Amino acid sequence: MKMLIYFLVGLFAAVVFLPVSIVLSWNAISPEKPLVSGKGGAKTSYIITSDNNASGTVSSQQDYKDVNINVYVVQKGKIQGMPLEQYVKGVVAAEMPADFSIEALKAQAVASRTYAVSKMREFGGKGDGEHPGADVCTDSHHCQAWASDEELKSRWGKNYSMYKAKIDEAVDSTKGQVLVYEDKLIQPVFHAISGGRTESAADVWGKNIPYLVSVDSPYEESAPKYKSRVVMAKSEFIQRLKALRPMARVDVSNLPSQVKVLEYSQTNRVKKIRIGDQVLTGEELRNIYGLNSTNVRFAFNGNDVVMDVTGYGHGVGMSQFGADGMAEHGSNYEDILKHYYKDVTIASIREFYKKQ
């Protein structure tokens, strides 16, 4: 009889406690994918904060309902309707390398979604001005880059399934989240490589935007285009200038003395430069000579002009390689976004617009 009692007690303990021990062990091994969530199942309303605590008014992701966005697909020459989150997945895949850290990809997802929502007519945006009827287009020079599944299969080859799952995770885990400053969606501009410090919107575009200020951007030095060099014959250098300014007067025999930077930004990028009798902005200089950024230094070697460049892109907002570096060093996507976009809040789309 006593043996029977011991057996029944042991059986009861195994049935009750073994599943718990399995769950605890799995959570310890793989905390990002627990079998049982530590959060309750109730739907709450909150503003998303850095510690994921509830704090007030914006509905959680559980309340989020996807919406459709009208995309002018340049590759097909027509407008295509698709779910917003599906569109964001195509943007993240096109705008950021899929082998970046997951937290960097999440940061890109929130930034890209914010831009898309700001353009959507459903939410009061003006849509894509170049393609009537579309909210956005897939031309990266005008809106954001975007890639279809067919393009991604061709680009990623045997890595397609792995990279697709990673992009899906980055977008799905941040679904519905956008960036807000003083109750307005921000302009979530981004670039590839800042060169160690981002640029302010005031220095690049002449407009003071409080959340687009210059900040440190560490961990970029290993980026493949952190440094670049453009070597050009003096004759071509002058020809390119005259293609933009046909009346420009420049003396090829005395070119070094006719190239003078008139103004640098606080991060040592060229703001204004004089070439011959012409004054150019840094962005004009970059476009004329095909430079990766306006952080450029000039040298003259015989018949050549040598331009040494640091960084890639306009330098404003989030540095993508900087974001990946921060993620590799332990920052999560909220840390990254709030570093590059000062004093912003991460909010849910639907509840944000209910307040407007």
N, C-alpha and C positions, 0 to 999 in steps of 0.2 A: 504493500500500500504506500509506504513512504517513497519507494522508488518511483511509483506512478505519479505521486505529487511532484517530485523533483523533475520528472520528465515534462509534465504539463507546464510547470513554471518556466522551464528552459525553453519550451516551444513558444509560450506566450512572449517571452523576452525577445526571441529571435524575430517573431512576426512584427512586434512593435518597434524595436530599436534598429534592426538591420537596415530597413529602408532609409531611416534617418542618417545612419552612419554612411550609407552610400552617397546620399545627397551632400552631406558635409564634406566627404572626401572629394567629390566631383567639384564642388565649389572651391575647394582649396587648390585643386589642380588647374581648373579652368574658370576663374572667377568671372570672365567676360561672358560666359555662356552657362549660367547655373541652371540646374534642373528645376529648382524652386526659387522664385524671385523673392528677395528680401522686402520688396515693397508690397503694400496691400493692393487689393484689386479694385478699390473704389476709385472712381473718376474724380479728380480734383482739378481746381482751377488755380493756375499759378503763373508767375513770370519766371522763366528759366534763369537760374542764377548759377554762379560758378560752382557751388557745392550741391546743385540739384535740389535744394530745399524749396518747399512751397513758400511763396511770398505774396500771393495776392490775386491778380486779375486775369491772367492770360491762360486760356485752356490748355490742358496737357495734350501730348501727342495722341493719347487714346481718343480724344474728342475730334481729332483732325480728320476732315474729309477732303480728299484730293479734288482738284479742279482741273479743267481743261485749259490749255494754252494754245493759241494759234501761231504756228511757227512757219515762217517762209523758209523752206529748205532750198538753199541756193543750188545744191547739187541736183535737185529735181526740177527747179524752176517753178515751184508751186507751194501753196499754203497747205500745211498738214496739221490737223488738230491732234493733240495727244495729251495724256495726263501730265500735269506739271512735274510730278516727281520722276516720271519717265524721261521728260525733257532734261531735267537736272542731271540725271545719270549720264545722258549723252554729252552734256556740257563738261561735267567733271572728267569724264574719260578723254575728252578732246583737249581740255585746258591744262591738265596736270598729269604727269607720268603716273601710271598705275602702280609702279613699284615704290612710290612714296609711302611714308608711314600712314596708317589708317587715320590718325588724328589730323594730319595735314589734309588728307582727302575730305574729312568731315568739315574742316574749316573752309575748304574750297566749295563744298556743297552748300553751306549756309550763305557764303558770299554770292555764289552763282544764283541761288534761289532768290535772294534779296533783289538782285538786279532784274531778274525775270518778272517778279511780282510788281516791281516799281513801274514796269512797262505795260502791264496787263490792263486792258481797258475795263475788265470786270472790277478791278480795284481802283479805278479812277486814273489809270495811267494813259498816256497818249499813244501807246502802240509804237510800231515801227514805222517811222515817217517815210521811209524809202519804199515800203511795200504795203500799200493800202490793204486793210483787212487783217494784217498780221500784227501780233503783239511784239514779236521779236523775229530776227532772222538768224541764219547760221553763218553769216559773214563776220569773222572775228575782228575785222577792221571797223565794223559798224556796230555790232552787238557782241555776242559771245560765240566762240567756236562750238560746234556740236557734231557728234558722229553717230551714225546709225549702227545697229548691231552688225549689219553686213560689212561696214567699213572696219569695225573693231575686230571682227573675225579675221579679216584680211591682214590687219595691222598686227594683231597679237598672236596669230597663228596658234600653236599648241598651248600657249598660255591663256587663251581666251577664257576658258571656264574659270580659272583661278582669278584672273584680273576682274572679270565680270562680277564674280561673287564679292570681291573686295569693294568695288565701286558701289554695288547694290547695298552692302552693309553701311558704307559711309553715308549714303543718301537716306536709306531707310531709318537709320538710327538718329537722324537729325530732321526727319520729315516735318514740314510745316514751319520750320524755324527760320526767322529772318532777323536782320540787324536794324535796330532802331536807335535814333538819337533825338532826344527832345520830342517824342511822339511823332517822328517822321522816319520813313525808311531812309537809310543812308545811301550814298553813292559808293558801292563796295568795289572800288577800283583795285586792281592787283597787277603785278608784273612778275617777271621771272626771278631777277637777281638785283638787289639794291646796290650791292657793292659795299656793304657794311653798315649803311645807314640809309633809311628811306628819305624821300624828298617830301616837302610840304606842298599841298595844292597851291598855296600862295606863290611859291617860287616857280612852279611849272606852268600854272594856268592863270596866275594873277588874281586868284579868288581865294579868300581866306575861308577855309572850311574847318571848323574846330576839331573834328575827329580825324582829319587828314593832315596830321602834323608829322614832322620828322622824328623818327625813333630809331634806336639802335636795331640792327638786324644781324645778329651773330650767326655763326655756323655756315656761312655761304662759301667760304674760300675753296671748297672742294668741288663746287659746281663747274660743269664743263665749260661754260662761257663766262666765268667770273672775270677773266682777263681776255682781251682780244686786241688784235693789231690790224690796222688797215694801211696798206702802202699803196700810194697812188702817184703816178707821174704828175708833175706840176701842170703840164698842159691839160691833162684830164681834170685835174682839180679846178682849174679855171673854167673849162668847158661846162662842168656841172653847175658851177655858180651861174654862168651866163644862160643856162637852160631855164633857170628860175628868174634871173634878173638880167635880161638881154642887154641892158644899157650899162652893166657893171664895167668899171675901168680898173683893171688889175695888170700889173707889170710882172710878167713871168720871170724876168731877170732879177727882180728885187722882191720876190714873193715873201721871204721870211719877215721882212720889215713891214709887210702889208697885212699880216695876219696877227691880230691883237685881240685878246679877250678883254672885253670892257667891264664885264660883271660876272662874278661867280655867285652861286647860291650858297647857303650855309653849309652844304655838304660838298662843296667844291665842284659842282656841276656848272657847266657853261650856261649862263642866262642870256648874255648878249655878247656878240663877237663882231668885230669889224674885219672884213676881207676886202682889200682895196678901198673903194668908196662906198661899200655896201655894209649895212648893219643888219645882222641876222639874229633871231632868237636861237636859243639852244635847240629847240625842237626842229626849227628849219635847218640848222646845221646837221642834225642827226639824220633828217630825211634826205637831204641833198647828197650826203656822202655815205649813206647806208650804214651808219654807225649803230652799234648795239645800245648805246646810251649817250647821254650828254656829258658824262664824266670822262672827258677826253683831254689828252695832253699832246701838243704838237712838237714835232722835230722835223728837221730838213736835212736830207742826205743826198747830196748831188742833185740829180734831177727829180728826186722823189720827195713827196710829203708823207711823213710817218705819223699816224694817229693811233696812240695807245689808249685803249678804252677799258674802263672798269664798270662791271654791271651789265644788265640786259633789261631794257624796258624803260618806261618813263620814271620809275622809281617811287611812285605815289601809292600809298595803301599797303596791302599785304604783299610781301615778297614770298613767292611760292617756295623757293629753295630755303629761304629763312624759316618758313613755316615747317618745312620738313626737318630742318635742323633742330628747331625747338621741340618738335614731336620726338625726335630721336633722343633728345636730352630730357624727356619726361613731361613735357607740357601737353595738356589735352587741348582739344579744339577750341574750347572756350578761352583758355589762357592765350592761345595764338590770336584769336580774333580780337580780344580785348587789348592785346599788346599793339597790334597794328592799326586798329581803329579805336581811338581813345574815347573813353567814357560812353561806350555804346551799351545797349541792352539787347539780349537775345530774347525774342518774343515769338509767340505763335501767330500765324497769319490771320486766322479767323477772328480771334478776340482782339487783335490789334485793330482790325478794320471795324469792328463793332463800336470801338471808342471814337472813331473819326466822325 
